């Protein structure tokens, strides 16, 4: 391929993709002209239409024409001075200040960089591997997630965290004083007071008022995303996700969650409305598109025009009078390479305690599916298709069939296969029913 990034025009099977970039090893280690390598950790759509990309070694800004117009750090060089970075895991630009906040993880510091001069204007040092850093929009303090993977056992992959650090999210002023915290530093747990290896913490609202009175935390080790109210440190919302790496609050007060198995977006009630069955990192943009990144790729997609990952609208109803031809199936998408004839059926992620209902006009068969995983080096694909919980359930025409979950599924979905006659399908899901 001739470009690391390319525009893909809207067409069948590719509609909704606005931007695409990938690693091209032929360019290594050259930068500054196309093609060139990328290794995105985080991306942000800027108000000028450009995209800010945080890599391990540097922060770059690219135009819609895919040219680098700004850079801080040196690719691919690690360093700990005022012009280099070391394993930077997050970078976020703020229009109102003209500054970029960087979590310079391996250098144990948070930096504020003036975008015009490329100079560090403020820094907080002597931290413990900050995994993310964002400004509190209300007071200018920094919200830090202390939960990055420090080391791992090469044989087992088990995370090794030094004694007395990690499992901790806090807000700090630029003098290094902690003014708010959640979790117990150095002690993991899965209750309402503890965290376990959190990867990301983002300022959020718990209601429609203007203040950012909450923190959205990707509690990776506990397989959950939680919204914590700052005032009383109470968890006011919680959802299940397998190994959540990051979570953003969107303009509708829904969330965009990156999980090691499935990434998804929700409505304001945290019902899943759109998902991608891979370990793509999801970053919402002000234009309502979604930037998807993994270790070596970057996409920007319009979820309304990207049918391969769309779900059927509705918070409880999955399908309504869904037409299914004889001997045809409808279910969640199983591979990016497959473009199904039917619209993918939505999937849901909850703890134990919900019921799926299905009713058809002709005899059909029903499979209950759950996400199957495989190990890889995150962030990269870890979704390995769907595993069958219950197979070949016969649905009698005109009768309501119900399936009650018995296990703690990260994500669950259904696959309906019509019999020898064309028919219609209705399906619902009920929490705690």
Steps between C-alpha positions, in 0.01 A plus 500: 500500500621849421374683805486434869176695504246504224155634433241233428200623302154405616388182325336168579697321772714804568247775564549694819880476505635855494868445573733203504861463609726207566857393574714462190824329595661612174511854639694406814662699650434799274250769594392826346366373170239251393496208554603508864445288806244561770464339841193670651422484870232770489353735240297820519308697238601867527275798434704588189411164343841346558565194714737482796664158541682392815772244437750346737782732396330810366178696452409589142226702331387394154279682250205347312749472213708280732804724536681548833483870589603486867716274714625482856758237587713296263389185323612231588731630776433477874634772729435678828599859422270789402483398134448124527243254631510142622193279454252786492153349537272803468505853359206741484478853361289775656389786273430733789861487624692413184676229698540124464496280812722192464527194721871425453461162661847347516649835604254509794378849420213704357590781260321812382635597159426829323387403152635818339849494649535122562640584841407341830322766706422289808576152620427267791781253567573204727171331420441125475450404136202724413287309250289803403480869585217746428411848620206553730319762288359668810822580682799418277628221723624173351314170533753215500449127473775308680453155368721444197658161446847539647638153431360163402616144548629386157379144562151563637427858391403584858526867587761581763438826683760628748400502863305806613406640158217459251125434536453875544335800332554852629467870422811711554580868472810615315693528826470124541236509775229232484158661551278198424551127463321170447629155581768401746850549367688170491197288595269341244138401556169457322261680732365856495818645653780325311637467148714238331750614238292786353619614158313825440318778686299770324308803639127444464160632596256302710208715382408768251638789707809683380746384762732204452418339830602144417785281383451221245745220584599200289557252781690251285575232759139492621354481147277799558453865409379719784382859534602639838339813643775719643297650781453178696716252301190296423480277193186629328524291182675175414519271197684181421777484242775245447829677574389862437797704382329837472159664519386845387181680587319618188286809449179305566642384837544154353843341494745362243679200650805311377506141620747227418222302335238749385487879480163671519312826535185555705212738540456714812354202688810296414312264269727380220412654163806423284793267536810368328603139571872567517743666737481835323540802725196725456529879518187707425537823304294822516366412153343180644739277311717242677878474474612138526864418572710200587876459520559560130175624345273803513147528358238769522149370443149636499304247709175587321657413164712208611244217497748226575497618862159661538251369749124512479368810683301445817590465863310176564367381165763325290298420185157613378329312214842413365465328160709188468499281189473124517819329623667837556663611826540831681744553784789712627780564253777243537779648291594833346567315177141375471229729369173336599182517295307577816547778752700381804292444811604709798688352795475583869745495788368447851545300814285197567129568510327579170267318263486482122159458335446389138182457298475397132221457246656180360706225660858608565810401693671716760863502618608691812851639457765649724829669408802271466845645559859426416815652641707753308713804570256778575390717343427259219226261400400261774149415382496141373145457381195389693472206734169314517328490840190321372459364146216402270212605723175446308271803503137402436306743275286748690633399844726711718830331586706629794861433597626599843875558532676294763859622474687827528537583129706792380297516179215284384304489176264282299505336159167419336475254209169484317359161399374399156252790474562877500400662829512796736696520824436705815751503785529680834736510793396567860731577789430297810205335333 
